[in-house]
Amino acid sequence: MKKKTIITSFLFSVLTFILCGCTGDGITDTYWRNDKTGDWLIGVTEDKVIYDCKVWDIASKNGNDGTYTILAECGADMLNITLGGEQGDKRTITIGGQQFDCSMIDGWHLSDYPEKDTTAFADNHYAVGDSVTIEGWVRPISMPGIIRKIEKKLGKNIKNEVTAGMAANIFADEEWTFTVPIDSGGRFTIKVPIENTTSFYLTYHDRSAKVVAEPNETYFLTIDPLAGKMLFMGKNARLQNEVNAHRFGPVYYGMERLREIGDVMAILDTVRTQTSEKMQELYALCHEHPTLSERYRTYCRNRIIINDAYHLTQGMFLAPNDEAPEAYNKVVDENYWRKLAEPYTMEAWEFTHFFNDYGYQLQRKAQSKIDYKLKWIMELAEQDGIVSLSTKDREAIRLYDEAFPAFNEKYHHAPDSLRQAIDEEFQKNDFAKAVKEITSRKGYQEYANTKFMMRELAYILPEMNACGWTETIQDLFLCRYFCHALRNTYKPLGKPVLDFADAHIHTPGALNAVHVLNNKYEQLSNYMVENADNFMSNDAVKDMTEGEKIFRKIIEPYKGRIIILDVWGTWCGPCKAALAHSQEEYERLKDFDVVYLYLANNSPEESWKNVIKEYKVTGDNVVHYNLPADQQTAVEDFLGVQAYPSYRLIDRKGQILDVIGFPLNIDALPGLLENL
C-alpha cells in the first residue's frame, strides 16, 4: 500500500473514532446484510438510512433495551423500521412490515454470499446506445480541519466529485473518463455509455470501486469513509461486491522488465509460467470461497488471459524485425487469444492494448505482400486526371522506387537515435525532392490515401479469414482500422472506403463507431471558424526559395512584438497533444503582447485545418501557415529544426532565441517573457 494511502486511511480512521466511536447506541454507523440472499439490505448512520437504493432521512429514532424503531422519509415516502435486539452480530430487522434475518457487515466490503450464482454475463452483441448508470451516496465529511490535513498529506485538494475511468471504447480505440459532482447531500448519478458488459473504476479521492457493468443496469453505491464502508446495493449488485471484496489481479510487466528477460522464447516461458501460477491462485481462492459467482470466476480468468496475452504481444517487438518465431505466435493464438471469453469488452482497457499489438501483426503480414511502388499509384493518378507527369517526373519516380527498398531496410533496422539522420540523408536526393513535390500537388494526397487503403484492405480480408477470425473479431479490427485512419488524417473517409465499411462491418456498435467519427470530421471540414483569417495565404512568399528570407517575410508584420513559434505536423502525436492546451496557453499569457505563429510540416490542407479547428488553435493573435513542402523544408533548415514539435521564441527585434524546450512549459513562459 502506498504511503499516501496509509496516511489517508489513518486519518479516515481518526474521523470514524471522533464522529462515530462514541455515539452511545448500537445501531449508528452499522450496515446489515440479508442472511438469506447475502445482499446488503440496509445501512444506518446518525441521520440517514440507506435502503432500497435510496438515502432516507431519519425523522425519529427510539431505542429500548437494545431494540430500535426508526421512522425514515424520502420525499413523500415514509418507512417504518424496527431493529430487533442484537444477538452477537445478528439482528432481526423489520422494514415496512417485512422481516429479515440479518448480520452486521464487518469491513469495507461484503463477505461471501451464502450460495453460488451460475448466471452468465449479459451480452448485448455490441448494440448501439446502451449504457450503465451508477447512483450513489458519499457520506459528507463536515470537519474542515481534518479535511485540510488529508489534503495536505495527499498534496492536492479534495474535490467533491466521483470519476469513472481506466476504461476504453474497444471499437473507437479510445480511453474515456467521466466525472460528475457530488451534491451537498452526498448524492451523485453517473451515466456511462458502454458497448457491452465492461469494467471500469469509480473513484472518490483515494478510494476506488471496481465496476463490472452489464448493459442498461443501474447500480447503487455507498461510500462511507467514516463507517469504513464501500458497498453496492440492488438486485444485480452481487458481482460488484465480489470484485471489490476479492480484488484478484494479474501481474504486470513493463517493457523494461520484458527486456530484462531477454530472448522472446524466454519471455514466452516466463509469461506462461506466470499465467499458470495466477490460474492456480484463482483456483485456490475459489476453493477457499466456493460460493463466488460464475461471473466473478469468468472475469478473473479473462483478466489473467488478456493481461498476459498483452505481455506476449509486447514481447514480439523485442524479436528481430518485430517477428516472433511461429511457435511463439501459435501459443499466443491458441493458449490466450482463443481462450478469451466474450464479451471482449469485459476488460476493455487491457483488451484495447492487446488488440492493438495483435492486429498490428496481421496488418503487417498483409502489407508484406503488397507492392508499394510509386509507379503504380502515380500511373493511376495520371489516368484519373489527378496529376500530370513529365518525363523528368517519371525518371524521378523510377529512381525513387529503385532506392526505396534499401532505404526502408536500413531505416527499420536502425536504432531510433539514427532514424532521423537516415531519413534526412535519403530526402536530400534530387529524385526524393522531386517526388515530394509531385505528392504535394493538389488532390494527390487524398486520392493516394484512398487508393492505398482500398488496396491494403483487399489483402487484409483474406488474412483475417485465413486466421479463422469470427465475424465479430473481423468487424472489430476493421472498425479500429478506419477509426485510426480518421484520427491520423483528421478528415472524413473517402466514399469508396466508407462504402467498404458499410459492406463489410456487420456488428452494430462497430459500424456506428466508424460513422460517428467520420461525421465528426465531416462537420469539422464544413465548420467555419470565427477567426478564419488565422489561416494565412502563402502569396506573400510565393516563388521565394531561401529559408531565412521566407521566415523574415512571414514575421515582418509582427516586428516589435514577441513571437512564439511552433513547428508541428498533423501526423505528429506529441504536436497534437500540445495543441490541445493552446487555449490554456493563450489565457496564461494574455497580459503579454504575444503573436503565436504555427508552421505546419507535411500536412494536407483539410487535415491541417481540421486539427486547428478541433483543438481551437485560433485567436486574434494566432497565425497559421501551411507552406509548400520545399519552402517548409528551407525554413526548417534555417531554424535548425531537428524534431517535432519544435519551438522558438522571437524577441521584439526579430532575434531568434532557441530557449523553449519540449514539452512546452507554460508555467515557465511568463517569467521568460518578462525578461524580454
N, C-alpha and C positions, 0 to 999 in steps of 0.2 A: 504493500500500500504506500502511496506517495506521501511525503511529509505533510504537504498542504492538506491532504485528505484527512490524515490523522489529527492534525490541529483542529480542522473544522469540525470533525466528528466529536472531538473532545468538547469544543465549545457548545455544540448542539446538546451534548450530554449535560453540560452545566445548565443550559436553558431548561432541559427537561426536569432537572432537580429543583431549580428555582421556581418554575411555574407549575410543575405537576407533582412534585415529590411530596408535598405537604398539604394535599387537598383535604384530607380528613375523611373522605368517603371511599368506598371500594369500587366505584364504577367510573369515576372521571379518568379519562385517557385510557380506557380499556376498549379492546376490539375483540369481536366474538365471531366464531365460525359455526356454521350448521354442522353438527356431528354426522348427520345422515348423508349430506351431499358433499361435505368438505368445503363448500363455498364460504367466502366471507359474507356474513349476514348483516352485522350492524357494528357501528363504532360510536362511542360516547366520549365527547370532550366536555370541557367546563360549560360551554353554552351551545354546543351543536350535537346533533345526531346525524350519522351518515347511514342511510338505509334506502334500499330500492333505487340505487344510483342517483340519489338526491341528498342535498345537505339541508337538514331541518333545524330550525331554531328551537331551543328549549324554552317553552313558555312557563313550565313549572317542573320542579323535581323534588320528590319527597322520599325520605328513607326511614325505614322502621325495622330494626332488628335484622339488618343485612338484606332486606328486600327493598327494592326501589321502584317507584312509579314515576313515569315521565309523561308529560303532555308536550308533544312537539308539533310545530306548524311549519308548513312550506306553502307560501302563498295562501290560498283559501283552504288547503287541505290540512286536517288535523289528524294526529296519530297518537293513540294510547299505547304505552309500552310499560311492561312490568318485567323487571329483572328479579328472578327468584333468589333465594338465599344461596350463597356461594358454597360449593362443596369441592374443596381443593381449587382447581382452576376451571370448574364447571358451574354452569347455571342453567336453569330452565327459564327461557325468555319468551314472553307472550307479546306479540305485536299485532295490533288490530284484531285481537281475538284468536289469532293462530299461534299455537305453542311450538317451540323449538327447543331441542336439547342442544346446548352449545358449550364449546370450550374456548377459553381465552387464547388469543393469538400471541405467542411469545416471539419476539424478534421482528425484524423489518418486514419479512415476507411470510406467506403461508407455508406451513409444513405440508407433508404428503397428504394427498386425497385418499379417502378410505377405499375406493375401488378403482381399478384400471379402466381407462377410457380408450376404446379402439376406433374412435371417429377419425376418418381420414381428413386431410387438408381439403378445404374448399378450392375448387379450380374453375374459374370463370372462362377458361380458354382464351384469356387475354382480350376480353371485351373492352369496348371503349366507354369511358365515362364513369367507371367505378371509383369508389373512394372508401376511406375509413375515417370514422370520427372518434376522437378521444375527448370525452368530457371529464372534468375533474375538479378537485378542490385541493388547494395547497393551504395548509393551516397558516394564517398570518403570524408573523413574528413581530410583536409590538414592543420590543425593548431596544431602543436606538443605540444604547451604549454597547450592548452585546453585538448588535449588527455591525457597528463600526469596528469592533475588534475582529469579527470574522472577515470583514472586507480588508482590513489591514493585513491579516495573515494570508488571505488569498491573493493580495496585491491587485485587486480590482473591485469595482463597485458591484454590489449585489443588485441585479436588475430583476424587477418583479415580472418575469416572463418565463414561458416554457418554450423549448425549442425541440422540434423533431428533426433529426438529421442522421448522418452516417448511412445514407441510403442512396439509391440510384434508380433512374429510369433505364431499364435494360435495352429498350428499343432506341431511344434517342442517345443512349450512352452519355447521360448527364447526371452528375450527382446533384442532390437537392437538399434544401434546408427550409423549414417553415418555422416561424417564430410568432407567438401570439402573446399579448399581455394578460396578466392575471388581474382581475378586477379587485376593488377594495375589499370585497368579501372573501377573496381567495379563490374564486371560481374562474375557470377557463374552458374554452372549447377550441379544439384544433381539428380541422378537416384536411385530410391529405389525399390527393389523387393517387391511386395505385393501379397498376396494370393487372395484378393478380395477387394472390397471397404473398406478402412481402414483409421484411423485417426492418426495423429502424430503432434508434434510441430516442427516448423522450427525456430531456434533461432540464433539471431545475437546480441552478447553482452547481454544486459538486455531486448531486445525486442524479443518477441515470437509471431509467427503467427501460428494459428491453421490451419491444412490442413486436410480436409476430402476428401481423394483422391480416385478417381474411376480408375479401371484398364485401363492401356495404355493411360491415359490422359497426356497432358503436360500443365502445368500452368506457368504463368509468374508473378513473384512477384517483386515489387519495394519497397525497404526500404529506405526512405529519412528522416533521423533524423533531417536534417536542416530545411526542409519544414514541418516536422511533418506528414509524410505520410507512411502508410504501406498498399499497395493496390495490388489486383490481377487483371490481365488483361487477356482477351481471351474469346473464345466462350463459355466456360463452367466454368467461374470463379465466377459465382454468389454465389454459396454455400460458397465458401472460403471467400468472402467478408461478407456474412451474419454471419457466425460463429465467425468472428472477430469483427464485429460491435456490435453484440448482444451476448456477452460471457455469456451464460447461463450455470451454472454448478450445480451439486448436492452438498449436504452437506456430508462431510467426517467424519466418526467416526473411531478413532483408537481403538485398542484393550483395552486400558486403559479406554477409555470412555465407551465402552460396559461393562467392568467390573463394572464401577461405577453405571450403570443402574441396574445391579444385575441379577435377575431371567430371564431365557431365554424368558418366556412369556411376561415379562415386556419389554425386548429387542424387541420382535415381535411387541408389541403395539407401542413402540416409533418409530421404523423404519417405520411401516405402516402409522403412523401419518405424519412422515416426507415425505414419498412418496406422500401422498395426498396433503400436503401443497406445495411441489415443482411442482406437476402437476397443481395445481391451479395457481401458479406463472407463469408457462409456458402458461397456457390458457390466463391469463391476458396480458402477453407480446404479444401473438399472436393477441389478441383482439385490443391492442394498435397499433400493427404494422400488419395490416391484410394482407399485401402482402408478408409476409415471406413465403418462398417456402415450399412445402410439404416435401422436403428432410431435410430442417432445422428442421421442427417440428418432423419428424421421428427420426432424430439424437438426438435431445434433450430428447425426450421420452425414447429412448434407454439408454441414459446416466443415467437418473434417475433410470430406472429399474435395469440396471446391477450394478450400484453402490450400491443401497440399497439391492439388492439380495446378493451381496458380504458381506455386513454388517450382513445379516441374516445367511449366511453360516459360517461366523466367529463366530457368536453368538452360533452356535451349539457346538463349542469347549468349551463353558462355562457350558454346560449341564453335568450332571453326566455321566461319561463314554463316553463323547462326543456324547451322543444320545439325541437329542431333542424330545419332545413329537410329536406324529403323527400329531396333529393339526398344529404344527409349520411347520413341513415338508410339509404338504399339502398346506399351504399358500405360502411357497417358490416356490413350484412346479406350482401351479395354478395361483397365482397372480403376479408372477415375471417371472419365467423361461419360461412358455408357452406364455407369452405376449411379449417376446423379438422378435423384428423384425429381419429378416435376411437382409443382410449377418451378421453373428456373428462377423466378423472382423471389423465391423463398429467402435466399440470402443474396439479394440483388447487388449490394455493394461489392462483395467478393466476386460474384459471378461476372460482373462487368469487367473487372480487371483480368480475370482468367480468359474470358472470351475474346478480349482484345488481342491477346497473345495467340490464342488458339486459332482464331480466324485469320490472323496475320500469316500464319504458316500456310494455310490453304491458299490465301490470296497470292502469296509469294510463289507457291508451286504453280499456280495458273499463269502468273506473269512470266515465269521462266520459259514458257512455251510460246510466248508472243514475240514476234519480230517487231521491234520498236523503231526501225529505221525511219529517219525523217523523210526519205524519198516517198514512202507510202502515203503519209499524211499530206505532204506538200503537193503531190500529184492530184490527190483527191480535192484538196482545197483549190487548186487551179481549175480543175474540171468544174467545180461548183461555183466558180467566179469569186472566190474569197480573196485570192492573191493572184498576182501576175508575176511569173518568174522569168528573169532574163537568163541568158547563157551563163553570165557570171554568177547569178544566184544558184543555178543548177550545179555548177562546179563547187561552190562553197558547201552545198548540201552533200555532195558526193564525198568531199574531203572530211566533212563532219562525221558522216556515217562510218567512214573508214577508221577515224581516230577515236571515236567514242567508246567502243568496247574496251580498248586498252586503258583509257582514262577511267572508265567506270570500275574496272577491276582494281586498278591502283587505288582509287578513291575509297572503295568499300573495304579494302584490306588494310588501309592506313589507320593509325590511331586518330582519335578526334582532334588532337592538337595539331595534326598536319593536314587535315582535310581542306581547310580553308585555303591554305597555300597551294595545294594541288589544284583546287578549283580555279583559283586566280590565274595560275600558270596556264591552264587549258583555255580559259576565256581570253587570254591575250593573243591567241592565234587569229589571224585575219579571217579564216573561214568561220571561227566561232563568233567573231564580231558581226560578220555578215549574216549569219543565221539568227543572231539575236535581233538584228534589225528587221529581218523578214517576219519573225514571230511576234514582233511588236506592232505589226501593221493592223490597222483597224479591222475588227471582226474575226481575226485569225484565232486568238486565244479561246474564245467561246466555242468556235467551230471545232477546234482541235480537241478541246476538253471533252466535248460531247462524243466525238468520233472515237477517241481513245477509251472513254468509259464504256461505250457500247461494245467495242472490240474486247475489252477486258472481261466484261460480263459474259460474252459468248464463250470465253474459256473457263470462267468461274462455274457456270451452271453444271457442266459435265463433271467437274472436280467434286462438287457437292454431292452429286448423285453417286459418284464412284466411292465416296466416303460413307455412303449409307445414311446420310443425314435425313432426318424426318422433315416433313413439310414445315413444322414449327421452327426447327433449327435453321432451315434454309431461309425462311421468312425473317427470322431474327438477324441472320447475317446480312441479307440484302438490305433490310431496313437500316441497320447500322452503317452499312457501306454508303448508302445515299445520304444519311444524316451527317456522316463525316465529310462527304463531298460538299454538302451545303455549308457546313461550318468552316471548311477550309477556303471556299471560294467567296462566301458571303453574297451569293447571288442565287436566284432560282435555278432549278434544273432545267435543261433544255427539254422541249416537248417529247422528243424520242425517248429520253431517259425516263421522264415521268410516265409515259405510256408503258414503258417496260416494267416499271414498278407496279403499276396498276394491274398488269397482266400476270405478274409472277409472284406477288405477295398476297397471300390469302388470309393471313391472321389479321383480324380487325384492328387490334391495338398497334401492330407493326405498321400497317399501311397508313393508319391515322397519324402516327408519329412523323412519317415522311411528309404527308400533306400539311400538317401543322407547321413544320419547319419551313417547307417550301413556300407556304402562304406568307410566313413572316418576312422572308426575303423578297417576295413579290411586293409586299406592302412597303418595305424599306426602299425598294427601287423606285416606286411610284411616289414616295413621300418627298415633298419639297421642304427642305429645312428653312427655318426662319432667316438664317444668315447665309443665304445662297452665295453671296459674294465672298464667302470664305474660300470657295473653290476658285483658284486663280487660273487665268489663261496663261499659256506659255508663249504668247505672241511677243512679249517684251524681250524674250531671249531667243527668238527664232533665228536660226542659222548661226548662232554662236557655238563655238566648239571648246573653248578653253574653260576649264573648271572654275578658275578664280574669277574670270570675267563674268561668267554666268552667275556665280554666287554673289558677287558685288552688285550686279544689276538687280538681283532679287531683293537684296536687303537695302538697296538705295532709298526707297521711300520711308524707311524707318530709322534713318540716321538721327542720332540724338536720343534714341530710346534703347532700352535694354531688350535684347532678343534671346529667347530660349529656343534653341534649335533641337528638333527631334528627327533623326533619320530612321525610318521604320519601313515595314512592308506588310502587306495584307497576309502574306504567307508565314509571318513570324509570330509564334505564340507568345513569347515574352513581350513583344511590342504591343500586342493587343491587350494583354493583361495590364500593362502600364497605362494604356489609353483609357481603360475602364475607370481610372481615377482622375481623369482630366478635370472634371468639374470641381472636384475637391482641391486640385492644384490651383485652379483659377480663383477659387474662393479664398484660399490661404494667401495668395499673392495679389489680391485685388487692390491693395494700397500702393503697389508699385506700378510704374509706367512700363509694363512688360508687353512685348509682342511675342506670341507663340507661333513659331514657324515650323511647319512639318513638311519634310521632303520624303516622298514615297518611293521605295525601291521595287522595281519589277512588279508593279501592282496593276492588274487590269482595271480599267476605268470604273466599271459598275461595282466591282468588289471594293475598290478604293472608296468610293462614295458611300457604299452601304456600311462599311466599317465605321466611318466617321459619323454617319447617322446613328448607328446602333449605340455607340459609346458617347454620343453627344459631344464630340470634339469640335465644338463650334462656339463662337462668341464674337463680340465686336473687335477684339484684338487678336483674332486667330486667323492664320493664313496657311492654306494648303496648296502645295504644288505636286503635280504628277508629271514629271519631265519625261521626254523620250529617253529610252534606255542609254544611248550614247552620252547624252548630256548629264544624266543622273550619275553615270559612272565617272565622268570627268569631274563633277563636283565632289563626289566621294573621294576620289583620288586626291584632290586638292585639300580636302578636310582631313585626310588620313583615316577614314572610316575603316575599322577592322572587324566590327561586329555589329549586331543589331539587337535591340535599338542602340543608337549611338547619340549622345547628347553633347551639345556645345553651348557655351554662353558667349554672347557677343556684347561687348560693352557699348557705351553711348558713342564712342569714337569709331566703332566698327572693327575693333580688335577682337580676334577670336581667342577665347580663353577656354582651354580644354580642362575645365575644373569640375565638370559634372560627371560623376561615375554612374554605373548601373548596379542595382536598381536606383531610380531617381529618388533621392532623399528629400521629400517635401519638407520635412522638419528643418533641414539644414539650409534650405534655399533662402528664407527671409534674411538670415544673418549674412549670407553670401551677397545678396543683392544690396544690402545696406552699405556694404563696403565699396560698391562701385560708384 
